[in-house]
């Protein structure tokens, strides 16, 4: 099933926006961007020109080299970054990577600086997973996500019983995460709360599992 973002933007434009907007401080040399996206440089030129003309990307020439980055003065940059975070830029990538383990995951969500929209290009993806998987199960599936996102993914894993017990005990880290901003990847806190007897906390931005 296609993602809703596919109805709004062609695939190549999604990939360019995901790379540039998720790393807004980085200047991308055309060949480097093409290598990162595994596409020919010539296949990106039309989209890059359109995004530059629209004021979404900034273009800079240094000798014979042309570089591109997110346009910091774009009036809707934050909204576009939020869209990319929830679709082609991050959540869809994580969801696709976790799909082979979906039957063993009750809830997976992004928290930390990315969920708060405070991330830098160097920021890790803080991913919390509640369910019956271990770090050994996650390591191989998250390697592909790290490559596609060009960011480290830092997973924290708990069973639903551990989560309920630690929240009941006032565990500082988990309480702050559950109380903070979150972006759902698989499942939801509401479903987990009804099953475990705990309650979801404020701050979640729920994305349907098929979004």
C-alpha positions in Angstrom: 0.0 0.0 0.0 1.4 3.4 -0.9 2.0 6.1 1.7 -0.2 9.3 1.6 3.0 11.3 0.9 3.1 9.5 -2.5 -0.1 11.2 -3.5 1.5 14.6 -2.7 5.0 14.3 -4.0 6.9 12.2 -6.6 9.4 9.8 -5.2 12.6 11.6 -6.2 11.3 14.9 -4.7 10.5 13.1 -1.4 14.0 11.6 -1.3 15.7 15.0 -1.9 13.5 16.7 0.7 14.1 13.9 3.2 17.9 14.2 2.9 18.1 18.0 2.8 15.4 18.9 5.4 16.4 16.2 7.9 20.0 17.6 7.8 19.3 21.3 7.3 22.8 22.6 8.2 24.5 20.4 5.6 25.5 21.6 2.2 25.1 18.7 -0.3 27.3 18.5 -3.3 25.3 17.2 -6.2 27.3 14.0 -6.6 27.3 13.3 -2.8 23.5 13.7 -2.7 23.1 11.4 -5.7 25.4 8.8 -4.1 23.4 9.0 -0.9 20.1 8.6 -2.7 21.6 5.9 -5.0 20.5 7.9 -8.1 22.3 9.4 -11.1 23.1 13.1 -10.6 21.3 14.0 -13.8 18.1 12.5 -12.4 18.1 15.0 -9.6 18.8 18.2 -11.5 15.2 19.1 -12.5 13.9 18.5 -9.0 16.7 20.5 -7.4 16.0 23.4 -9.7 12.3 23.4 -9.0 12.9 23.2 -5.2 15.4 26.0 -5.4 13.1 28.2 -7.5 10.3 27.6 -4.9 12.5 28.9 -2.1 12.7 25.5 -0.3 16.4 24.9 -1.1 19.3 27.3 -1.3 21.9 26.9 -4.1 25.6 27.8 -3.8 28.3 27.6 -6.3 32.0 27.1 -5.4 34.1 27.0 -8.5 32.8 24.2 -10.7 30.8 22.7 -7.8 27.2 23.4 -7.0 25.9 22.7 -3.5 22.3 22.6 -2.1 20.9 22.9 1.4 17.6 23.7 3.1 16.6 27.3 2.8 16.5 28.6 6.4 14.3 31.6 5.3 11.6 29.3 3.8 8.5 30.4 5.7 7.1 26.9 6.0 10.4 25.0 6.5 9.3 23.7 10.0 6.1 22.3 8.5 7.9 20.6 5.7 10.4 19.2 8.2 7.6 17.8 10.2 6.0 16.2 7.2 9.3 14.6 6.2 9.9 13.4 9.7 6.5 11.6 9.8 6.8 10.2 6.2 9.7 9.7 3.8 12.3 11.3 6.1 12.1 9.1 9.2 8.9 7.4 10.4 8.2 5.5 7.1 11.9 4.4 7.0 11.8 3.1 10.6 8.4 1.5 10.0 9.6 -0.3 6.9 12.7 -1.5 8.8 10.7 -2.8 11.8 8.0 -4.4 9.7 9.6 -7.9 9.9 9.3 -7.7 13.7 5.9 -5.9 13.8 4.1 -8.9 15.3 6.4 -8.7 18.4 6.2 -5.0 18.9 3.4 -3.4 20.9 4.5 0.2 20.5 7.5 1.9 18.8 8.0 5.6 18.9 10.6 8.3 18.4 11.3 10.6 21.3 14.0 13.1 22.2 15.2 16.0 20.1 13.7 14.8 16.8 10.2 14.5 18.3 10.7 18.0 19.8 11.8 19.3 16.5 15.1 20.4 18.0 17.4 18.0 16.2 20.6 18.9 14.5 22.2 17.0 11.6 24.4 15.1 14.2 21.4 14.1 16.4 20.7 10.4 16.9 17.3 9.0 16.4 16.0 8.1 19.9 13.7 5.1 19.3 11.8 3.3 22.1 10.3 -0.1 21.5 7.9 -1.9 23.8 7.3 -5.6 23.1 8.9 -9.0 22.9 12.0 -8.1 20.9 15.6 -7.7 22.0 18.5 -5.6 20.9 20.0 -8.6 19.0 16.8 -8.8 16.9 16.8 -5.1 16.2 20.5 -4.6 15.3 20.3 -6.0 11.7 17.0 -4.3 10.8 18.1 -0.9 12.1 21.4 -1.0 10.2 19.5 -0.4 7.0 17.5 2.4 8.6 20.7 4.1 9.8 22.1 3.9 6.3 19.0 5.4 4.7 18.6 8.1 7.3 22.3 8.8 7.5 21.9 9.0 11.3 22.6 6.6 14.2 19.4 5.0 15.6 19.6 4.6 19.4 17.0 2.0 20.5 15.7 1.5 24.1 13.7 -1.8 24.5 11.3 -2.8 27.3 8.6 -5.4 27.6 5.1 -4.1 28.4 5.4 -5.5 31.9 8.7 -3.7 32.5 7.2 -0.5 31.2 4.2 -0.7 33.5 6.3 -1.6 36.5 8.9 1.1 36.0 6.2 3.8 35.4 4.5 2.7 38.6 7.8 3.0 40.5 8.3 6.5 39.1 11.3 5.7 36.9 12.8 9.1 35.9 13.9 8.4 32.4 10.8 6.5 31.3 8.5 9.0 32.9 10.2 11.9 31.2 10.0 10.0 27.8 6.3 9.1 28.2 5.5 12.6 29.4 7.4 14.2 26.5 6.9 14.6 22.8 6.6 11.4 20.8 6.0 10.3 17.2 4.5 6.9 16.8 6.1 4.4 14.4 4.2 1.2 15.2 1.2 0.8 17.6 0.1 3.4 20.0 0.3 4.3 23.7 -3.5 4.1 23.9 -3.6 0.5 22.8 -0.7 -0.4 25.2 -2.3 1.4 28.1 -5.6 -0.5 27.8 -3.7 -3.8 27.7 -1.2 -3.1 30.5 -3.3 -1.0 32.9 -1.0 2.1 32.5 -2.1 5.3 31.0 -0.6 7.1 28.0 0.9 10.5 28.8 0.5 13.8 27.1 2.8 14.8 24.2 2.2 11.9 21.7 1.7 12.7 18.0 -0.1 9.5 16.9 0.5 8.4 13.3 -1.6 5.5 12.1 0.4 2.4 11.5 -0.4 2.4 7.8 0.2 6.1 7.3 
